[in-house]
Amino acid sequence: MPSPHKPILDILKKYWGYDAFRPLQQDIIESVLEGRDTLGLMPTGGGKSITFQVPTMAIDGMALVVTPIISLMKDQVDRLRALRIKATYLYAGLTRAEVNRTYEKCLYGNYKFLYVSPERLQSRSFLERLRQMPVKLIVVDEAHCISQWGYDFRPSFLHIVQVRKLFPSVPVLALTATATPIVVDDIQRCLNFKAPNVLSMSFARSNLSYVVRHSEEKQAELIRILRSVPGTAIVYVRSRKRTKQISDELNRCGIHADYYHAGLYVKEKEDKQNKWTSDECRVMVATNAFGMGIDKPNVRLVVHVDVPNSLEEYYQEAGRAGRDGKRSYAVLLVKHTDQAILHRHITEAFPEKDFIRSVYERVGNFLGVSLGEGYQQMFDFNFTLFCRTFDLPVLPTHNALKILTQAGYIEFVEEIETQSRVMILARKEELYDLDTVTPGADQVLQAILRLYTGLFADYVFINEDVIAFRTGLDPETIYKSLLELTRMHILHYVPRKRTPYIIYTTSREEPRHVLIPKAVYEDLRQRMSDRIEAVINYAYGEQGCRERQLLGYFGEQAGDDCGHCDLCIDRRKRQDHQPVDVQQGILYMAGLRPRRLEEFLNTLSFPSDEVIAMLSFLVDEGFIEHLDDDTYHAVQR
């Protein structure tokens, strides 16, 4: 990078209003400005974006930012634009005209940031255009996705090496919040680091208490926890359907909750997120689609109702609690059947190879791609209709597509939603006295002209709900009006849509020629099995310290136990009090008042099966009475 550069503290103050950097930020920035390839390991909420935005503003030229999260891409571009910093993005859902305008902005408009999805790097035309741009920094966000040893490997990330060849003297900054030692080494290898250079923060979070709760009634336990711990909370589940079910149940119990998953429209997601961020809603019940890029420091509680498939995933999601440094809790709920469910996930994630080949053949038939055709072509792909057409099981089919992606035959891009957008094609004097057929079309056009700016120069995102509110027209009339105005060449309307994509990275093959390499099947299956065993050890282990287990998994050696996880607290309780046996403990608790089974399990520092067995014995012997309301009370003798 050119030197000298502008003072980085002045830039931080001018654009972001901060007087000082957070830990590690300045170290990463200075490393980048010295022209060194750098891997920054920063826990969730550590302020990763500052580490590439500040150095880019300190030099001449622009940063190419590769990120797999489109919602985060849009959010960061909007924030930069609000700071009067020129930034733009490219992703699969844009029209050809929008893509060309983006290129022009970067080539001739002195733009500082171009955000792209990794799939874009496969386009030869993109690489040719990129070659002409003044790229002075290559940023790889969520860098663990480039490693086959990572929990979220995405083959499209491997194309970043092509960008490095275009700009051999430009440093790369790779950023991630979660990486084991083997993934750290692999990231640097895959990105062709000129020399190893890892800057990392401790994964320890002194204000975050890790807790595992064993309960056969998870929903009841969740309600008890939410009533015990005040403040904003996130509740993670694996199923979209269950987000709404649990949210409804919480509301019935007087706990204000909403739900969130990837299947919602952009406007719904924004509304729900805004209400939660502004504390209008206390609890968000969500899949792992919720959380990336969310800047809410006062989350007091993160509860996982379903056990995640990896400690990387768990650490990242749990880390959204307590970013303000105040005491917060990360709670994992487990029951005895969860181990079997986790092991079943391995079978679902790696269906039989013959099944994978049959999915590949049917994709080609479904899309109408002939043998030997399709190379570098992108197709809208209705996954639900595909499964229904061929009567295929949803989860194994989804994972078969991911394995075919990893094997290099296709690129399966998950649901991308594009907002509706409009560009005015007619001259201003042509917008008056239009002869339209659809009632209200002129009214819709006038509303758009009043509500939005820049319509004559570029596509502008619009919101049909806002137009409906302003005009009093129903959504169907607005939609028909916009289609008619498009047919009249008054404007061009691109309706919002949500669809996955299939990109053929090789020409279509015969199924018998489709090879599933050991590196993307057997090796990755074993890696997933190892990750799941680590989760099981964390969730069901009763010795040591939860935080030390997490730190050890990420290759960090902690000197002392954290002192504030459930295992440390239980151990301190046992040291502080005279030991009692399980029978004494149950009789003492039940003698004070009737109690439910969960209270005995959560209070007594004995294995759950031992407490249950002793409670059953005491009921059989007449020392404890099992009451009709499912509580237990000591019999007075």
GITASUL-V143481 format. One record per run of one state. SS is the DSSP state (H for helix, E for strand, C for the rest). FROM is the first residue (numbers start at 1). LEN is the number of residues. If there is no record, write none. Layout:
ss & from & len
SS & FROM & LEN
SS & FROM & LEN
This chain:
ss & from & len
C & 1 & 7
H & 8 & 9
C & 17 & 8
H & 25 & 9
C & 34 & 4
E & 38 & 4
C & 42 & 6
H & 48 & 11
C & 59 & 3
E & 62 & 5
C & 67 & 3
H & 70 & 13
C & 83 & 4
E & 87 & 4
C & 91 & 5
H & 96 & 13
C & 109 & 4
E & 113 & 4
C & 117 & 1
H & 118 & 5
C & 123 & 1
H & 124 & 8
C & 132 & 3
E & 135 & 6
C & 141 & 2
H & 143 & 4
C & 147 & 8
H & 155 & 12
C & 167 & 5
E & 172 & 5
C & 177 & 4
H & 181 & 10
C & 191 & 7
E & 198 & 3
C & 201 & 7
E & 208 & 7
C & 215 & 3
H & 218 & 11
C & 229 & 3
E & 232 & 5
C & 237 & 3
H & 240 & 13
C & 253 & 4
E & 257 & 4
C & 261 & 5
H & 266 & 12
C & 278 & 5
E & 283 & 4
C & 287 & 12
E & 299 & 6
C & 305 & 6
H & 311 & 8
C & 319 & 9
E & 328 & 7
C & 335 & 3
H & 338 & 12
C & 350 & 3
H & 353 & 15
C & 368 & 10
E & 378 & 4
C & 382 & 1
H & 383 & 8
C & 391 & 3
H & 394 & 13
C & 407 & 3
E & 410 & 9
C & 419 & 2
E & 421 & 4
C & 425 & 3
H & 428 & 4
C & 432 & 9
H & 441 & 11
C & 452 & 8
E & 460 & 2
C & 462 & 2
H & 464 & 8
C & 472 & 3
H & 475 & 13
C & 488 & 3
E & 491 & 4
C & 495 & 2
E & 497 & 8
C & 505 & 6
H & 511 & 3
C & 514 & 4
H & 518 & 3
C & 521 & 1
H & 522 & 19
C & 541 & 5
H & 546 & 8
C & 554 & 12
H & 566 & 11
C & 577 & 5
H & 582 & 11
C & 593 & 2
E & 595 & 1
C & 596 & 1
H & 597 & 7
C & 604 & 4
H & 608 & 13
C & 621 & 3
E & 624 & 3
C & 627 & 5
E & 632 & 3
C & 635 & 3
